[in-house]
């Protein structure tokens, strides 16, 4: 019976060396056995939050090849360890069970999605981009001014693309002759 009473934090607080209850008196066996989720990580990788153009630093904790936690990086001069609610939830980008990991295609006038091989889907996209560019290419305007552009292709990047991806997309679309290139994070 006495051991049961001693397990109460208030009894340990009154009878022990921690009268304010800020140390050992309030620690239970369950509390002592807990450890941070990040303590078990095999590796920690520094990254950048993918959501907006701010570029907040993140620490990505990995165990057994799986992302277990993403936190703000206190060494980042931009965010100093802080993340917005969206950045704090970025672990869901890679671990969500509803994340689409296969190429899905719905044929014109179709009602069902079908899975395609990645190579097949990439070939279909390339064929359509090249056909659209060829059909909408403007070499010169009516006054003979050189344009070398297409108005048939445009790009609107999303906030989950990082700066490097946006840079490469800008270069690709510019090389294709597109002039309507924008990003959601800048609008």
Secondary structure, 3 states (H helix, E strand, C coil): CHHHHHCCHHHHHHHCCCCCCCCHHHCCHHHHHCCCHHHHCCEEEEEECCCCCCCCEEEEEEECCEEEEEEECCCCCCCCCCCCHHHHCCCHHHHCCCCCCCEEECCCCCCCCEEECHHHHHHHHHHHHHHHHHHHEEEECCCCCEEEEEEEEEEEECCCCCHHHHHHHHHHHHHHCEEEEEECCCC
